[in-house]
Amino acid sequence: MDDALLAYGTGRADALAGCRDAAQARDPRTGADYRMGFLDARIEIFRMFAGVREILDES
């Protein structure tokens, strides 16, 4: 479980930094957790930008 949480957190951090670790994403033990963390953070970033666009459109 600790490895899965660490991989998820690493994926989120990498996504927020804008860089993906392909080797980590392919790891058979933790790759799925890494990819999920990466994807969750990218969705969060997308929503943030969508919110900013919405605010700018209202001005």
C-alpha positions as CSV (number, residue, x, y, z in Angstrom):
1,M,0.0,0.0,0.0
2,D,2.8,2.4,0.8
3,D,4.4,1.8,-2.6
4,A,1.1,2.6,-4.3
5,L,0.6,5.8,-2.4
6,L,4.2,6.9,-3.0
7,A,3.8,6.2,-6.8
8,Y,0.5,8.1,-6.9
9,G,2.1,11.1,-5.1
10,T,5.1,11.0,-7.4
11,G,2.8,10.9,-10.4
12,R,0.9,14.0,-9.1
13,A,4.1,15.8,-8.4
14,D,5.5,15.0,-11.9
15,A,2.3,16.2,-13.6
16,L,2.3,19.5,-11.6
17,A,5.9,20.0,-12.6
18,G,5.1,19.2,-16.3
19,C,7.3,16.2,-16.7
20,R,6.4,12.5,-17.0
21,D,8.7,9.7,-16.0
22,A,8.1,7.0,-18.7
23,A,10.1,4.4,-16.8
24,Q,8.0,4.9,-13.6
25,A,4.8,4.8,-15.7
26,R,5.8,1.4,-17.2
27,D,6.8,-0.2,-13.8
28,P,4.6,-3.3,-13.5
29,R,4.1,-2.9,-9.7
30,T,3.4,0.8,-9.4
31,G,3.0,2.1,-12.9
32,A,-0.8,2.1,-12.7
33,D,-0.8,4.2,-9.5
34,Y,1.8,6.6,-11.0
35,R,-0.3,7.0,-14.1
36,M,-3.5,7.6,-12.0
37,G,-1.7,10.3,-9.9
38,F,-0.4,11.9,-13.1
39,L,-3.8,11.9,-14.7
40,D,-5.6,13.2,-11.6
41,A,-3.2,16.2,-11.4
42,R,-3.5,16.9,-15.2
43,I,-7.3,17.0,-14.8
44,E,-6.9,19.3,-11.8
45,I,-4.7,21.6,-13.9
46,F,-7.2,21.5,-16.8
47,R,-10.1,22.5,-14.5
48,M,-8.0,25.3,-13.0
49,F,-7.3,26.7,-16.5
50,A,-11.0,26.3,-17.4
51,G,-11.9,28.3,-14.3
52,V,-9.5,31.0,-15.2
53,R,-10.9,31.2,-18.8
54,E,-14.4,31.5,-17.4
55,I,-13.4,34.3,-15.1
56,L,-11.6,36.1,-18.0
57,D,-14.7,35.7,-20.3
58,E,-16.9,37.3,-17.7
59,S,-14.8,40.5,-17.6
